[in-house]
Amino acid sequence: MMAATNKEKELIITNKRKILIVFNQRRKLIVMIFLVVLIIALLVAAFYNGLVVRKYIVRTDKLERDQRVRIALIADLHSHVYGKNQNHIADLIRRQEPDIIALAGDIVDDAVPVQGAELFLKAICDIAPVYYVTGNHEVWSGKVDEIKELFKRYGVVVLENSIDTVMINGGELIIGGVDDPDIVRYERGRYDFNWYEAMYNKFFPLKDVSAYKILISHRPELIDMYKTLPVDLVLSGHSHGGQVRIPFLLNGLYAPNQGWFSKYAGGMYIHPELTHIVSRGVSYNPKLPRIFNPPEVVIIDVSG
């Protein structure tokens, strides 16, 4: 009787071991499947290149409590095409119902045909008033005057170190914009160009005016200059989001004219003097993929 009981115990122990082995094998398989799925999901998220909408809210006492101005900020298109006749990006902007569209430079690229940019202008010109400043690539093309004329033909307000005053939803706005600083080389020999002095002379007399003041300027790294101007909001691009981001750890790996670990790679930066919003841009180059950094349409609600 005692021997049979021991055999039964051995059988039970053997069966338990078999069950445990099978369980461990299945657990390893589940863990492996989970890790593979996680890696695939991370790779998809990392290299996703579809357009996203990024929204920011800016508060001001220069508008009444029930007033709001919605701005769509587009930068660094580089003549890239989204859908037939640019309908994908245009429809995305249209659905946001902006009051103003701000184009913060490099809409045209110096090494890509201009047709993509022209299709974009044609697709958005009836959505809302459009304001545009040049970026370095438009200047590098050597055809910046022709590019400006193209924009003007589509009813775009080209800000050439100038300002415009508008009423939107009952609120008064002063919108200024500067040419990219590289235009100094393009204009050399024609006149002595100093965009900072030009904008200072435009904005400083308005420092006591109660209107909400917006400056559109391509380059975010010039923030220390912008701070000296009596403006409330600065809109920029140029950084391409630092090309590579690591969520919660690294906002941008490398950006033009900022170098490694870019301070102003993209996002909203609150300074005592002003608010600065930097678009990560809407361009996409498969030869230089963006990582955790999808092309973005920026929507800014300036609210009283």
C-alpha positions as CSV (number, residue, x, y, z in Angstrom):
1,M,0.0,0.0,0.0
2,M,2.8,2.3,0.9
3,A,4.7,1.6,-2.3
4,A,1.6,2.4,-4.5
5,T,1.2,5.6,-2.7
6,N,4.8,6.6,-3.4
7,K,4.3,5.8,-7.1
8,E,1.2,7.9,-7.2
9,K,3.2,10.8,-5.5
10,E,6.0,10.4,-8.1
11,L,3.4,10.4,-10.9
12,I,1.8,13.6,-9.5
13,I,5.2,15.2,-9.2
14,T,6.2,14.2,-12.7
15,N,2.9,15.5,-14.1
16,K,3.4,18.8,-12.2
17,R,6.8,19.1,-13.6
18,K,5.5,18.5,-17.1
19,I,2.7,21.1,-16.6
20,L,5.3,23.6,-15.2
21,I,7.6,23.0,-18.2
22,V,4.6,23.6,-20.6
23,F,3.6,26.7,-18.7
24,N,7.1,28.1,-18.7
25,Q,7.3,27.5,-22.5
26,R,4.0,29.2,-23.1
27,R,5.0,32.0,-20.9
28,K,8.2,32.5,-22.7
29,L,6.3,32.4,-26.0
30,I,3.8,35.0,-24.8
31,V,6.6,37.2,-23.6
32,M,8.4,36.9,-26.9
33,I,5.2,37.7,-28.8
34,F,4.6,40.7,-26.6
35,L,8.1,42.0,-27.1
36,V,7.9,41.5,-30.9
37,V,4.5,43.3,-30.9
38,L,6.0,46.1,-28.7
39,I,9.0,46.5,-30.9
40,I,6.8,46.6,-34.1
41,A,4.5,49.2,-32.4
42,L,7.5,51.3,-31.3
43,L,9.0,51.2,-34.9
44,V,5.7,52.1,-36.4
45,A,5.3,55.0,-33.9
46,A,8.9,56.0,-34.4
47,F,8.8,56.2,-38.2
48,Y,5.2,57.3,-38.6
49,N,5.3,60.1,-41.2
50,G,1.6,61.0,-41.5
51,L,0.4,64.5,-40.6
52,V,-0.7,65.1,-37.0
53,V,-2.4,68.1,-35.5
54,R,-0.6,69.7,-32.5
55,K,-2.7,72.2,-30.5
56,Y,-1.7,75.0,-28.1
57,I,-3.7,77.5,-26.1
58,V,-2.3,81.0,-25.4
59,R,-4.0,83.2,-22.9
60,T,-4.0,87.0,-23.1
61,D,-5.7,89.9,-21.4
62,K,-5.6,91.8,-24.7
63,L,-8.7,90.0,-25.8
64,E,-12.1,89.8,-24.1
65,R,-13.0,86.7,-22.2
66,D,-15.3,85.4,-25.0
67,Q,-12.9,86.3,-27.8
68,R,-10.6,83.7,-29.5
69,V,-8.4,83.8,-32.6
70,R,-7.3,80.4,-34.1
71,I,-4.1,80.3,-36.0
72,A,-2.9,77.5,-38.2
73,L,0.9,77.5,-38.2
74,I,2.6,75.8,-41.2
75,A,6.4,75.7,-41.6
76,D,8.9,73.9,-43.7
77,L,6.7,72.3,-46.3
78,H,9.7,72.2,-48.7
79,S,7.3,71.8,-51.6
80,H,6.3,68.3,-50.3
81,V,2.9,67.1,-51.6
82,Y,0.3,65.5,-49.4
83,G,-2.4,63.9,-51.5
84,K,-3.7,64.8,-55.0
85,N,-3.5,68.6,-55.4
86,Q,-2.4,68.9,-51.7
87,N,-6.0,68.0,-50.7
88,H,-4.9,65.9,-47.7
89,I,-3.1,68.7,-45.9
90,A,-5.5,71.4,-47.1
91,D,-8.6,69.4,-45.8
92,L,-6.8,68.9,-42.5
93,I,-6.2,72.6,-42.1
94,R,-9.8,73.4,-43.2
95,R,-11.3,71.1,-40.6
96,Q,-9.5,73.1,-37.9
97,E,-11.4,76.2,-39.0
98,P,-8.6,78.7,-38.5
99,D,-9.0,82.5,-38.6
100,I,-5.5,83.0,-39.8
101,I,-2.9,80.8,-41.6
102,A,0.7,81.7,-40.8
103,L,3.4,80.3,-43.1
104,A,6.7,80.5,-41.3
105,G,9.1,80.0,-44.1
106,D,10.6,77.2,-46.3
107,I,7.3,76.5,-47.9
108,V,9.3,76.4,-51.2
109,D,12.5,74.4,-51.4
110,D,15.6,75.4,-53.3
111,A,16.2,71.8,-54.7
112,V,12.6,70.7,-55.3
113,P,10.2,72.0,-58.0
114,V,8.0,74.8,-56.8
115,Q,4.8,73.1,-58.1
116,G,4.1,71.4,-54.7
117,A,4.1,74.8,-53.0
118,E,1.9,76.3,-55.6
119,L,-0.6,73.5,-55.3
120,F,-0.6,74.1,-51.6
121,L,-1.3,77.8,-52.0
122,K,-4.1,77.1,-54.4
123,A,-5.6,74.6,-51.9
124,I,-5.5,76.8,-48.9
125,C,-6.1,80.3,-50.2
126,D,-9.8,80.3,-49.6
127,I,-9.7,78.9,-46.1
128,A,-8.6,82.0,-44.2
129,P,-6.3,85.0,-44.6
130,V,-2.7,83.8,-45.2
131,Y,0.5,85.5,-44.0
132,Y,3.9,84.4,-45.1
133,V,7.6,85.0,-44.4
134,T,10.6,83.6,-46.3
135,G,12.8,80.9,-44.9
136,N,16.4,80.2,-45.8
137,H,15.6,77.7,-48.6
138,E,13.5,80.3,-50.5
139,V,16.5,82.6,-50.3
140,W,19.0,79.9,-51.3
141,S,16.9,79.3,-54.4
142,G,18.1,82.6,-55.8
143,K,14.5,83.3,-56.9
144,V,13.1,84.8,-53.7
145,D,11.5,87.7,-55.6
146,E,9.7,85.3,-58.0
147,I,8.6,83.2,-55.0
148,K,7.1,86.2,-53.3
149,E,5.2,87.2,-56.4
150,L,3.8,83.7,-56.7
151,F,2.5,83.9,-53.1
152,K,1.0,87.3,-53.8
153,R,-0.9,86.0,-56.8
154,Y,-2.8,83.7,-54.5
155,G,-3.8,86.5,-52.2
156,V,-1.1,85.8,-49.5
157,V,0.1,88.7,-47.4
158,V,3.9,88.6,-47.8
159,L,5.4,90.1,-44.8
160,E,8.7,91.7,-45.8
161,N,9.9,93.3,-42.5
162,S,6.4,94.8,-42.3
163,I,3.3,94.7,-40.2
164,D,-0.4,94.4,-40.9
165,T,-3.3,95.4,-38.6
166,V,-6.5,93.3,-38.7
167,M,-9.7,92.8,-36.7
168,I,-10.6,89.2,-36.1
169,N,-13.6,88.1,-34.1
170,G,-13.8,91.5,-32.5
171,G,-10.1,91.5,-31.4
172,E,-7.4,93.7,-32.9
173,L,-4.2,92.0,-34.0
174,I,-1.0,93.4,-35.3
175,I,0.8,90.8,-37.4
176,G,4.4,91.3,-38.4
177,G,6.9,89.3,-40.3
178,V,10.6,89.3,-41.2
179,D,12.6,88.0,-44.2
180,D,15.0,85.2,-43.4
181,P,18.4,86.7,-42.3
182,D,20.1,85.0,-45.2
183,I,18.5,87.4,-47.5
184,V,21.3,89.8,-46.6
185,R,23.5,87.8,-49.0
186,Y,20.8,87.8,-51.7
187,E,20.2,91.5,-51.4
188,R,23.9,92.5,-51.1
189,G,24.8,95.3,-53.4
190,R,21.2,96.5,-53.7
191,Y,20.6,98.1,-50.3
192,D,21.9,97.9,-46.7
193,F,19.6,95.4,-45.1
194,N,19.0,95.0,-41.4
195,W,15.9,93.0,-40.6
196,Y,16.2,93.4,-36.8
197,E,16.4,97.2,-37.1
198,A,13.5,97.2,-39.6
199,M,11.2,95.2,-37.2
200,Y,12.3,97.2,-34.2
201,N,11.4,100.4,-36.0
202,K,8.0,98.9,-36.9
203,F,7.0,97.4,-33.6
204,F,8.6,99.7,-31.0
205,P,6.3,102.7,-31.7
206,L,3.4,100.3,-31.1
207,K,4.6,99.1,-27.7
208,D,1.8,100.9,-25.8
209,V,-0.9,99.9,-28.3
210,S,-3.3,97.5,-26.7
211,A,-3.6,95.2,-29.8
212,Y,-2.3,91.7,-29.6
213,K,1.0,91.6,-31.5
214,I,2.3,88.5,-33.4
215,L,5.7,88.2,-35.1
216,I,6.2,85.5,-37.7
217,S,9.9,84.7,-38.2
218,H,11.4,81.5,-39.6
219,R,14.3,81.0,-37.2
220,P,13.7,80.0,-33.5
221,E,17.3,80.4,-32.4
222,L,17.0,84.2,-32.7
223,I,14.7,84.3,-29.6
224,D,16.9,86.7,-27.7
225,M,16.3,89.3,-30.5
226,Y,12.6,88.6,-30.5
227,K,12.5,89.3,-26.7
228,T,13.6,92.8,-27.2
229,L,10.6,93.6,-29.5
230,P,7.2,94.5,-27.9
231,V,5.4,91.5,-29.2
232,D,3.2,88.9,-27.5
233,L,3.6,85.8,-29.6
234,V,6.4,84.6,-32.0
235,L,5.8,81.9,-34.5
236,S,8.8,80.0,-36.0
237,G,9.8,76.8,-37.8
238,H,13.2,75.8,-39.3
239,S,14.1,73.3,-36.6
240,H,12.3,70.2,-38.2
241,G,11.7,69.1,-34.6
242,G,15.3,68.3,-34.1
243,Q,14.8,65.4,-36.5
244,V,15.0,62.7,-33.8
245,R,13.0,62.8,-30.6
246,I,12.7,60.5,-27.6
247,P,9.4,61.1,-25.8
248,F,9.8,62.5,-22.3
249,L,13.6,62.5,-22.6
250,L,14.8,64.3,-25.7
251,N,12.8,67.0,-27.5
252,G,15.3,67.3,-30.5
253,L,18.6,65.7,-31.4
254,Y,19.9,68.1,-34.0
255,A,18.4,71.3,-35.5
256,P,19.8,73.7,-38.1
257,N,21.7,76.6,-36.5
258,Q,21.1,75.2,-33.1
259,G,23.3,72.1,-33.3
260,W,23.0,69.0,-31.1
261,F,20.3,68.7,-28.4
262,S,18.4,71.7,-29.7
263,K,16.8,73.9,-27.1
264,Y,14.1,75.2,-29.4
265,A,13.4,72.1,-31.5
266,G,9.7,72.4,-31.3
267,G,6.8,73.2,-29.0
268,M,5.6,76.1,-26.9
269,Y,8.1,78.1,-24.9
270,I,6.9,80.6,-22.3
271,H,9.2,83.5,-21.7
272,P,8.6,86.5,-19.4
273,E,8.5,88.8,-22.4
274,L,6.5,86.6,-24.8
275,T,5.2,83.2,-25.9
276,H,7.2,81.4,-28.6
277,I,5.8,78.6,-30.6
278,V,8.0,76.5,-32.8
279,S,6.6,74.2,-35.5
280,R,8.3,71.0,-36.1
281,G,7.3,71.4,-39.8
282,V,5.4,69.4,-42.3
283,S,8.2,68.2,-44.6
284,Y,9.2,64.6,-44.9
285,N,12.3,63.3,-46.6
286,P,12.6,59.5,-46.8
287,K,16.3,59.8,-47.1
288,L,16.4,61.5,-43.7
289,P,13.6,60.0,-41.7
290,R,12.1,61.8,-38.7
291,I,12.0,59.6,-35.6
292,F,9.1,60.0,-33.0
293,N,8.7,63.3,-34.9
294,P,5.8,63.2,-37.3
295,P,5.1,66.2,-39.6
296,E,2.7,68.5,-37.8
297,V,0.0,71.1,-38.5
298,V,0.1,73.5,-35.5
299,I,-3.1,75.0,-34.2
300,I,-2.9,77.9,-31.8
301,D,-5.9,79.3,-29.9
302,V,-5.2,82.8,-28.6
303,S,-7.9,83.2,-26.0
304,G,-9.0,86.1,-23.8
